[in-house]
Amino acid sequence: MAETIYTLCILTSLACAWLLFASYRRTRYRLLFWSGSCFAVMTLNNLFLLLDKIVFPNIDFLPARLISALVAISLLLYGLIYEKE
C-alpha cells in the first residue's frame, strides 16, 4: 500500500508542476514559474522518498530529501517575496 501512496504523491506533484508550467507559458505570470519550479523539485523529493523507503531501504536518502525540500520551499519563497506583479 505504501508503494501506491508514494507513487500517487509523485504523480500528483508532477501533474501540478506540469499544469503550473503550462499556465506560465500561456500567461507569462512569473509566480506560476516559481510555483511550478517548487512542485518540480517536490516531485524529486517524493522520488527520493520512494527510493528511501521502498526501493533501497538500506541506503539513507534523508540528506537528499531534506536538501530537495529546502530547495523547493526556497524557490517558492523567493517567488513570493521578489515578484512584484
Secondary structure, DSSP 8 states (H G I E B T S, - for coil): -HHHHHHHHHHHHHHHHHHHHHHHHHH--HHHHHHHHHHHHHHHHHHHHHIIIII-TTS--HHHHHHHHHHHHHHHHHHHHH---
